[in-house]
Amino acid sequence: MSLQCPLCHSPKIASFHHAMKVGAAIGTVGGVARGVSAALASGQAGAALGALAGPVGITLGSLSGTILGGLAGGAGGCALGAQLGESLDRHVLANNLCLLCGHRFNLA
């Protein structure tokens, strides 16, 4: 589907995605914090598995669990934040600009 200006019907439209970018950034930070927090809370599992290899295994098990938890949480938070931001951009904010007449509009 090609966007057209509802006022002058021009196909020359610029779309801005400010809320999607902000939502993705906030979601990433929140997701990383949640992932690290959950990994630290359950770091005993990584330490227990690493205990088979001794003290170095405990340290590496806890550290790798924390890093993987942060990465997984960050990816999930980024995806969720981007979806929320895209919904805001699409239905609430007037993020489309007609390059011919200057009219701002949304898709809703």
URGI-V823716 format. One record per backbone hydrogen bond with DSSP energy under -1.0 kcal/mol. CO is the residue of the C=O (numbers start at 1). NH is the residue of the N-H. E is the energy in kcal/mol with one decimal. If there is no record, write none. Layout:
CO&NH&E, CO&NH&E
This chain:
5&9&-1.7, 10&5&-2.2, 11&13&-1.3, 12&99&-2.7, 14&97&-2.9, 17&21&-1.8, 18&22&-2.4, 19&23&-2.8, 20&24&-2.3, 21&25&-2.0, 22&26&-2.7, 23&27&-2.6, 24&28&-2.2, 25&29&-2.1, 26&30&-2.6, 27&31&-2.7, 28&32&-2.6, 29&33&-2.3, 30&34&-2.5, 31&35&-2.8, 32&36&-2.9, 33&37&-2.2, 34&38&-2.6, 35&39&-2.3, 36&40&-2.8, 37&41&-2.2, 38&42&-1.9, 42&45&-1.6, 43&47&-2.3, 44&48&-2.6, 45&49&-2.3, 46&50&-2.2, 47&51&-1.1, 50&53&-1.8, 51&54&-1.2, 54&58&-2.0, 55&59&-2.1, 56&60&-2.7, 57&61&-2.6, 58&62&-2.4, 59&63&-2.6, 60&64&-2.7, 61&65&-1.9, 62&66&-2.0, 63&67&-2.4, 64&68&-2.7, 65&69&-2.1, 66&70&-2.2, 67&71&-2.4, 68&72&-2.6, 69&73&-2.5, 70&74&-2.4, 71&75&-2.4, 72&76&-2.3, 73&77&-2.8, 74&78&-2.3, 75&79&-2.2, 76&80&-2.4, 77&81&-2.7, 78&82&-2.4, 79&83&-2.0, 80&84&-2.2, 81&85&-2.5, 82&86&-2.4, 83&87&-2.0, 84&88&-2.1, 85&89&-2.8, 86&90&-2.7, 87&91&-2.5, 88&92&-1.9, 88&93&-2.5, 90&107&-1.8, 93&95&-1.7, 95&16&-3.1, 96&105&-2.2, 97&14&-2.9, 98&102&-1.2, 103&98&-2.5, 105&96&-1.9
